Amino acid sequence: MLATTSRRGRRTIAALAGSAVLALLSTACTGSNDAGGNDDSAAGKDVTITFWHGWSQDNEVKAINDSVAAFEKTHPNIHVKAVSNVADDKVNQALRAGGDDAPDVVSSFSTNNVGMFCSTKAFIDLKPQLQKSGIDPAKTFPAAMLNYTQFKGNQCSLPLLGDAYGLYYNKKAFAAAGIANPPKTFSEFAADAKLLTVADGDGYKQLGFMPLYHGYESTTEHFLGQYGATYFGEDGKSNLASDPKVAAMLNWQKGLVDQLGGYAKLEKFRSTFGEEFSAKNPFHTGQVAMAIDGEWRTAALAENKPDFDWATAPFPVPDDQADTWGRGYQTGTIVGIASTSKKQAASWEFVKYLTTDTDAVVNFANAIHNVPSTVDALNSPKLATDPNFKTFIDIAKNAHSGTTPPAVNGSGYITTLQNLGYDYESGKQSDLAAGLAATAKQIDTDIAQAK
């Protein structure tokens, strides 16, 4: 299995573990920016910091160790002890306990936990460090990546590589169906999905697209990324019931489900799919002709070599937003400094290097085949790319690309919306307005209880 796919799988697990992380952090005395600070590293004194991260595959660990070695070469008095394969729940147990065994610098695969890291002050606010170093975050990082690393004005983390979502399509199937170009709007997408669907008795020989929310990356937040929907109002309350783009997305997806055979038929076909992160992925096997997925899939397809040509493009957008085509949903890895650390000055030098040094970001992105997380790195001539990977670089650069905002209870609100999606696509919930109102109310209740 490719490292990039396993990384994505671990990020999914990290998101699911959000409630456990919240439980730990909500009872933690995690300190503030004053907990550490001056460790004399700036004066040349030797300092050793501990860096916890989640990467575990051989090429991933080598890549991060190479970054550490390059940093230590430019900062000979700062030594980094890197600890791999650490999940968020273990991180937060350590942050809660504090002491010499706790990490100084932490990276996480789940942007969903940023709201918790910030609101509990588990990570320090990096704004003073950024300002002192003369770094303008808005000019350094793409907007979507900057948005998912802060919460209510607290910049408690920074982006460390990213993921972007786009459209994968089977060029052989497109040619057989007489389709010349990938769709740009949802009406074109629906027409293509129908043309690409080949019946096999009461099932499918080939499905144009799997729209069900259990269809791997076909999630509510990924689809909403194409609409530019907002999740919360200025008052912090859920506005899922009042933003018409949310209902429009749910109705679009339900219409696609109905058009392609209905929930029961699609669900039966979905049960035949292999593992998402394997050569048995339904796009690899040709069971689906189009899929929504992240940039890591390009590496998986290059390794598994399916018996057809494929290509990538931005995922389609609503017809009334055709001028935003090129956008996509973004997420990524984040990195922060523990508020319990007594070596925050040295830790900042390391975080600054990992997240803002162009060569460091590009080299790491090239090594593990992910999207760079700074504007300069995205435009670097040293970035290894090809036409299919470039799609995701362009999505990351697109001003219309977005993400899901951090919340104090992590991914709780995303799960609540996703549950409504399951009910609506299956017909369990037929009154969408009532469902959205109940969903918004539940989200507000959950967030209030988490504060």
TIBA-935526 format. One record per residue (C-alpha): residue number from 1; x, y, z. Coordinates in pm, 1 decimal, always signed. Each point is the difference from the previous one (the first is absolute). Layout:
# residues N
  seq        px        py        pz
  NUM         X         Y         Z
...
//
This chain:
# residues 451
  seq        px        py        pz
    1      +0.0      +0.0      +0.0
    2    +128.4    +346.0     -82.2
    3     +98.3    +225.4    +282.8
    4    -220.9    +279.1    -125.1
    5    -310.0    -215.4     +14.6
    6     +77.7    -135.8    +344.5
    7     +56.3    +358.9    +112.8
    8    -345.5     +90.3    -122.7
    9    -147.1    -302.3    +175.3
   10    +157.7    +104.1    +328.3
   11    -139.8    +349.0     -43.9
   12    -349.2    -148.0     -31.2
   13     +55.5    -193.9    +321.4
   14    +127.3    +314.5    +168.4
   15    -317.5    +183.7     -95.2
   16    -213.7    -277.4    +144.8
   17    +195.8     +21.9    +322.8
   18     -92.1    +367.0     +45.6
   19    -242.6     -59.5    +285.1
   20    +265.2    -189.4    +194.4
   21    +246.2    +282.6     -55.9
   22    -256.7    +254.2    +116.8
   23     -62.0    -197.7    +318.1
   24    +370.1      +5.7     +80.3
   25     +58.2    +364.3     -86.2
   26    -310.4    +130.4    +175.3
   27    +135.9    -123.3    +333.0
   28    +359.3     +97.4     -64.8
   29    +186.3    +286.5    +160.4
   30    +199.7     +66.9    -310.4
   31    +150.2    +338.9     +78.5
   32     +58.2    +301.8    -222.1
   33    +266.9    +180.0    -196.4
   34    +178.4     +81.4    +326.1
   35     +65.2    -366.5     +84.9
   36    +334.8     -11.5    -179.5
   37    +174.1    +253.2    -218.2
   38    +359.0    +101.6     +61.1
   39    +222.0    -309.5     -22.9
   40    +316.4    +189.4     -98.7
   41     +16.6    -176.6    -336.8
   42     +28.5    +339.3    -169.6
   43    +322.2     +55.3    +191.9
   44    +148.1    -317.6    -142.2
   45     -64.4    -223.4    +300.3
   46     -64.1    -366.0     -85.7
   47    -366.3     -95.6     +24.2
   48    -176.4    -327.6     -78.7
   49    -368.7      +8.9     -93.3
   50    -238.3    -291.9     -47.4
   51    -213.7     -17.5    -312.8
   52    -297.0    -238.0     -16.0
   53    -156.4     -81.1    -336.4
   54    -231.0    -259.6    -152.2
   55    +200.3    -115.7    -301.5
   56    +106.4    -365.1     +21.0
   57     +68.4    -140.7    -347.6
   58    +367.3     -35.6     -90.8
   59      +5.6    +270.3    -267.9
   60    -200.1    +237.5    +220.9
   61    +230.1     -43.8    +300.0
   62    +305.0     +42.1    -223.6
   63    -150.2    +319.6    -145.0
   64     -68.3    +155.3    +339.8
   65    +340.2    -111.0    +130.0
   66    +163.0    +161.6    -303.5
   67    -182.8    +321.6     +86.8
   68    +122.5     -24.0    +358.9
   69    +357.9     -55.2    -115.5
   70     -15.0    +298.8    -233.9
   71    -135.8    +216.3    +282.0
   72    +270.6    -113.0    +241.8
   73    +265.0     +82.0    -258.9
   74    -118.2    +361.6     -11.6
   75     -63.2     +11.1    +378.6
   76    +292.5    -200.4    +145.1
   77     -88.2     +76.2    +361.8
   78    -361.1    -123.7     -29.7
   79     -43.2    -376.5      +2.5
   80    -330.2    -165.7     -90.3
   81    -112.9    -332.5    +139.9
   82    -267.1    -119.0    -244.7
   83    -256.5    -257.8    +112.6
   84    -209.8    -157.8    -276.9
   85    -344.7    -162.0     -22.2
   86    -160.3    +199.4    +282.7
   87    -379.9     +42.1      -7.0
   88    -189.5    +303.4    +131.1
   89    -138.1    -179.5    +304.9
   90    +352.0     -84.5    +119.8
   91    +110.5    +356.9     -72.1
   92    -271.1    +141.7    +218.3
   93     +64.0    -241.4    +283.9
   94    +358.4    +121.5      -0.3
   95    -100.9    +366.4     -21.1
   96    -235.0     -51.2    +291.3
   97    +266.4    -169.0    +211.9
   98    +279.9    +241.8     -92.8
   99    +347.9     -65.6    +133.9
  100    +328.6     -78.7    -169.8
  101    -148.6    -281.8    -209.4
  102    -257.7    +223.2    -168.9
  103     +69.3    +118.8    -356.5
  104    +111.4    +352.6     -83.6
  105    -122.3      -3.0    -361.3
  106    -295.3    -202.7    -127.1
  107    -143.4     -69.0    -344.6
  108    -348.8    -138.8     -59.0
  109    -168.8    -145.3    -306.0
  110    -339.3    +133.1    +108.3
  111     -87.0    +363.7     -59.2
  112    -326.8     -81.5    +178.5
  113    +181.7     +20.4    +334.3
  114    +139.1    +351.7     -49.9
  115    -297.5    +159.5    +175.5
  116     +68.0    -214.8    +305.0
  117    +375.7     +58.0      -4.0
  118     -58.0    +376.3     -14.1
  119    -293.8     +37.3    +239.1
  120    +162.8    -211.2    +272.9
  121    +335.4    +174.5     -51.8
  122    +166.1    -336.9     -51.0
  123    +205.3    +176.3    -270.7
  124    +134.9    +352.3     +33.6
  125    -126.4    +283.3    -217.7
  126    +270.4     +49.1    -263.9
  127     -92.9    +355.0     -97.1
  128    +270.4    +161.4    +214.8
  129    +264.8    -229.7    -148.8
  130    -118.0     +64.7    -354.2
  131      +2.5    +373.9     +57.0
  132    +344.6      -2.6    +161.3
  133    +134.4    -205.4    -293.3
  134    -152.4    +239.1    -252.3
  135    -228.4    -264.1    -149.4
  136    -335.9    +110.7    -139.7
  137    -221.6    -312.0     +18.0
  138    -246.5    +132.6    -258.4
  139    +280.0     +39.2    -255.7
  140    +181.5    -319.8     +97.5
  141    -276.0    -263.6      +7.1
  142    -295.3     -68.8    -233.4
  143    -322.8    +135.0    +150.0
  144    -171.2    -336.1     +53.8
  145    +305.6    -144.6    +174.2
  146     +32.6    +306.3    +220.7
  147    -367.7     -25.5     +92.3
  148     +20.5    -356.3    +125.9
  149    +300.3     +72.6    +222.2
  150    -161.9    +270.2    +216.9
  151    -304.6     +38.5    +221.4
  152    -167.8    +323.2    +109.4
  153    +310.2    +207.2     -62.2
  154    +235.6    -249.6    +162.1
  155    +265.1    -115.8    -248.9
  156     +94.0    -303.8    +208.2
  157    +131.0    -205.7    -292.6
  158    +143.8     +35.9    -348.9
  159     -41.0    -209.0    -317.0
  160    +251.0    -279.0     -64.3
  161     -87.3    -130.8    -349.7
  162    -357.2     -34.3    -120.8
  163    -257.8    -203.1    -188.6
  164    -229.4    +122.3    -275.8
  165    -297.8    -178.8    -154.8
  166     -76.3     -26.2    -368.8
  167    -151.8    -221.1    -269.3
  168    +158.9    -320.6    -128.7
  169    -138.1    -134.0    -327.1
  170     +50.1    -308.2    -215.8
  171    +108.4    +121.6    -344.6
  172     -78.3    -336.7    -162.4
  173    -356.6     +10.6    +134.5
  174     -35.2    +363.7    -108.2
  175    +103.4     -86.7    -355.6
  176    -241.4    -294.8     -13.4
  177    -285.1    +226.4    +113.5
  178     +93.5    +272.3    -247.9
  179     +98.5    +251.9    +268.8
  180    +281.7    +227.7    -111.1
  181     +76.9    +199.7    +315.5
  182     -51.9     -24.7    +375.2
  183    -315.1    +175.4    +129.0
  184     +25.3    +344.0    +152.3
  185    -355.9     +51.1    +128.5
  186    -235.5    -228.8    +187.9
  187    -241.5     -23.1    -292.2
  188    +285.6    -117.6    -223.2
  189    +112.2    -235.4    +276.6
  190    -346.6    -155.9     +33.7
  191     -26.1     -49.0    -375.8
  192    +345.3    -161.0     -13.4
  193     -70.3    -222.9    +300.3
  194    -310.0    -132.2    -175.4
  195    +185.2     -58.2    -329.1
  196    +279.0    -181.4    +182.9
  197    -235.0    -233.5    +185.5
  198     -24.6    -345.0    -158.7
  199    -269.6    -235.4    +129.7
  200     +59.9    -365.6     +81.0
  201    -334.9    -165.7     +67.2
  202    -140.1    +165.9    +309.7
  203    +343.5    +135.3     +88.0
  204    +287.9    +180.8    -166.9
  205    +287.2    -105.3    -218.8
  206    +130.3    +353.9     +38.0
  207    -133.9    +290.3    +203.8
  208     +64.3    +355.3    -111.6
  209     +48.3    +127.1    +356.4
  210     -77.4    -127.4    +349.8
  211    -190.5    +284.4    +167.3
  212     -82.3    -172.5    +332.6
  213    +158.1    +157.3    +305.7
  214    +151.0    -333.3     +98.5
  215    +176.5      -0.8    -336.9
  216    +342.1     +73.6    +149.9
  217     +76.6    +367.8     -69.2
  218    -356.4     +92.2    -107.5
  219     -68.5    +184.6    +324.6
  220    -219.6    +297.8     +80.9
  221    +295.7    +227.8     +75.4
  222    +180.2     -92.5    -321.4
  223    -309.3     +70.5    -209.5
  224     -75.6    +321.6    +190.6
  225    +350.3    +116.5     -85.2
  226    -123.8     +43.8    -358.0
  227    -281.7    +230.2    +114.3
  228    +189.2    +233.1    +231.0
  229    -251.4     -60.6    +276.3
  230     +49.0    +141.0    +349.1
  231     -48.0    -207.0    +313.4
  232     -29.0    +264.5    +270.3
  233    -125.5    +355.8     +20.7
  234    +179.1    +293.3    +159.9
  235    -174.2     -86.6    +327.6
  236    +161.3    -343.2      -1.3
  237    -331.2    -176.0     -55.7
  238     -48.6    -262.3    -268.8
  239    -149.4    +144.9    -316.1
  240     -41.7    -327.5    -187.6
  241    -375.8     +51.7      -0.5
  242     +23.5    +358.2    -128.8
  243    +274.9     -21.9    -261.8
  244    -181.0    -104.8    -321.7
  245    +319.2    -155.1    -135.7
  246     -21.8    -281.1    +256.3
  247    -349.4    -103.8    -105.2
  248    +103.3     +39.4    -364.6
  249    +289.0    -243.8     +48.1
  250    -213.4    -257.3    +180.4
  251    -266.1     +20.8    -269.9
  252    +262.0     -24.7    -276.2
  253    +149.1    -313.4    +153.0
  254    -342.4    -156.7     +58.0
  255     -94.8     +75.0    -361.9
  256    +314.7    -175.2    -119.4
  257     -78.1    -300.4    +220.1
  258    -348.1     -25.4    -150.3
  259    +123.8     +51.6    -356.5
  260    +260.8    -274.4     +24.0
  261    -235.0    -269.1    +125.0
  262    -107.2     +88.3    +351.8
  263    +144.3     -56.0    +344.4
  264     -65.2    -374.8     +32.5
  265    +154.0     -88.9    -337.3
  266    +301.9    +224.1     +57.0
  267     +53.0    -131.2    +350.4
  268      -4.9    -358.1    -125.1
  269    +265.7     +86.9    -259.5
  270    +205.9    +187.0    +258.6
  271     +16.9    -316.5    +211.3
  272    +209.8    -159.0    -276.8
  273    +273.9    +263.2     +23.5
  274    +347.1     -84.8    +126.4
  275    +200.4    +193.4    +255.6
  276     +37.1    +370.3     -71.5
  277    +375.2      -3.4     +53.0
  278     +84.0    -296.8    -219.7
  279     +15.0    -113.4    -362.0
  280    -360.9    -119.5     +47.5
  281    -125.3    +357.2     +27.8
  282    -301.6     +18.8    -236.8
  283    +161.3    +265.8    -216.4
  284    +310.5    -217.2     -41.2
  285    -211.7    -301.2     -96.7
  286    -217.4    +195.0    -245.0
  287    -319.7     -50.0    +199.6
  288     -47.9    +377.6      +6.7
  289    +105.6    +228.8    -283.9
  290     +27.9    +319.1    +206.1
  291     +98.0     +58.1    +361.9
  292     +66.9    +282.0    +241.2
  293    +334.3     -48.0    +175.1
  294    +314.8    +168.9    +121.9
  295    +340.6     +51.5    -156.5
  296    +141.7    -314.3    +163.8
  297    -208.6    -212.5    -240.0
  298    +231.3    +101.2    -286.1
  299    +285.3    -186.7    +168.6
  300    -219.1    -303.4     +70.1
  301    -112.1     -20.1    -362.8
  302    +356.3     +39.4    -124.7
  303    +103.8    -292.4    +217.2
  304    -297.8    -228.8     -66.4
  305     -18.7     +74.5    -374.1
  306    -364.9     -72.7     -90.1
  307     -73.1    -123.2    -353.5
  308    -127.4    +338.8    -118.6
  309    +125.7    +355.2     -39.7
  310    -124.3    +247.0    +257.4
  311     +22.4    +369.1     +67.8
  312     -93.6    +260.8    +258.2
  313    -190.5    +327.3      -2.2
  314    -161.2    +229.4    +255.0
  315    -328.7    -140.9    +129.2
  316    -305.9    +162.5    -163.2
  317    -183.9    +293.4    +154.8
  318    -365.1    +110.6      +8.3
  319    -123.6    +140.7    -329.7
  320     -67.0    +340.2    +154.2
  321    +363.1     +13.2    +120.0
  322    +166.1    -113.9    -322.4
  323    +257.8    +278.1     +29.4
  324    +139.2    -164.8    +316.3
  325     +97.7    -322.3    -179.5
  326    +349.8     -90.2    +113.0
  327     -85.4     +11.5    +368.1
  328      +9.6    -295.7    +237.1
  329     -15.3    -107.3    +362.0
  330    +327.5     +17.5    +191.4
  331    +135.5    -149.7    +320.8
  332    +344.3     -99.9    +123.5
  333    +247.9     -60.2    +278.9
  334     +47.0    +264.7    +267.4
  335    +286.5     +67.2    +240.9
  336      +8.2    +189.2    +329.4
  337    +204.0     +64.5    +313.6
  338    -115.4    -148.9    +329.4
  339     -84.4    +263.6    +258.8
  340    +163.8    -225.5    +260.4
  341    +333.6     +18.0    -181.2
  342    +285.6    +173.7    +178.2
  343    +190.7     +29.9    -326.8
  344    -233.4    +213.3    -206.8
  345    +266.9    +219.8    -157.4
  346    +181.7    -300.5    -148.0
  347    -331.4    -161.9     -85.4
  348    -103.5    +307.8    -197.8
  349    +319.9      -7.6    -203.8
  350     -81.8    -360.0     -94.6
  351    -366.3     +69.1     -78.1
  352     +94.9    +308.7    -200.5
  353    +243.3    -206.8    -204.2
  354    -242.8    -285.0     -66.5
  355    -285.5    +227.3    -101.5
  356    +155.3    +303.1    -169.7
  357    +337.1    -100.4    -146.2
  358     -83.8     -46.8    -368.2
  359    +255.8    -270.4     -72.6
  360     -95.4    -191.2    +314.7
  361    -369.3      +5.4     -92.7
  362     +67.4     -97.1    -362.9
  363    +237.7    -281.5     +89.2
  364    -247.3    -147.0    +248.0
  365    -288.8     +31.3    -247.3
  366    +203.7    -169.7    -272.5
  367     +99.5    -281.9    +234.3
  368    -351.3     -97.9    +111.8
  369    -198.0    +124.1    -301.3
  370    -219.8    +257.8    +171.4
  371     -95.6    +358.6     -76.1
  372    +246.7    +265.5    +125.0
  373    -135.6    +235.1    +263.2
  374    +149.0    +339.7     -84.4
  375     -59.6    +231.0    -293.8
  376    +368.6      +1.7     -91.1
  377     +27.2    -379.8     +16.3
  378    -306.3     -41.0    -222.2
  379    +177.1    +213.8    -260.6
  380    +347.5    -146.0     +45.3
  381    +173.8    -135.7    -312.5
  382    +142.8    -273.7    +224.1
  383    -345.5    -146.2     +61.3
  384     -28.2    -341.6    -165.4
  385    -323.2      -6.2    -193.9
  386    -173.5    -136.4    -309.6
  387    -327.1    +101.4    -168.7
  388    -210.8    -222.2    +228.2
  389    +164.3    +120.3    +321.0
  390      +0.7    +359.6    -122.3
  391    -380.6      -8.2     +16.6
  392     +23.9      -8.8    +378.6
  393    +268.9    +265.9     +14.2
  394    -230.9    +228.8    -195.4
  395    -292.4     -84.1    +230.5
  396    +213.8     +97.8    +298.8
  397     +77.4    +331.8    -169.5
  398    -361.8     +71.4     -93.1
  399    -149.5    +287.0    +198.4
  400    -340.6    -171.4      +9.7
  401    +131.4    -319.0    +162.6
  402    -114.3     -47.7    +357.3
  403      -8.8    -224.6    +302.4
  404    -209.2     -81.1    +304.8
  405     +49.0    +244.2    +288.4
  406    +141.9    -117.1    +333.7
  407    -245.3     -40.6    +286.9
  408     +40.0     -39.1    +373.3
  409    -134.1    -356.2     -21.2
  410    +212.8    -103.2    -295.8
  411    -176.3    -188.4    -276.4
  412    -326.0     -37.9    +193.7
  413    -195.4    +239.3    -219.6
  414    +128.8    -167.5    -317.6
  415    -116.4    -338.3    +126.6
  416    -342.2    +140.8     +86.5
  417     -43.3    +140.0    -351.9
  418    +127.0    -323.0    -152.9
  419    -263.1    -194.3    +195.1
  420    -269.9    +219.6    -152.0
  421    +150.5     -76.5    -340.3
  422     -30.4    -373.6     +64.1
  423    -364.2     +36.9    +100.3
  424     -88.3    +223.0    -294.2
  425    +166.9    -206.5    -272.8
  426    -163.2    -319.7    +128.9
  427    -346.8    +152.2     +33.2
  428      -9.8     -34.5    +377.3
  429     -32.5    +379.8     +20.8
  430    -226.9    +147.0    -268.3
  431     -48.8    +349.9    +144.5
  432    +334.9    +166.9     -68.8
  433     -92.0    +334.8    +158.1
  434    -101.3    -170.7    +323.6
  435    +310.0    -216.5     -10.0
  436    +229.7    +299.1     -44.3
  437    -171.2    +189.3    +282.0
  438     +41.9    -295.8    +235.0
  439    +359.4     -46.5    -109.4
  440     +87.2    +366.3     +63.5
  441    -163.7     -15.8    +342.1
  442    +193.2    -313.9     +90.8
  443    +328.6    +155.2    -110.3
  444     -62.2    +309.4    +212.4
  445     -84.8    -215.7    +301.1
  446    +309.3    -214.7     -39.7
  447    +230.6    +300.3     -33.1
  448    -155.6    +171.7    +302.7
  449     +57.5    -312.3    +208.7
  450    +360.9     -25.9    -117.5
  451     +94.6    +349.7    +113.2
//
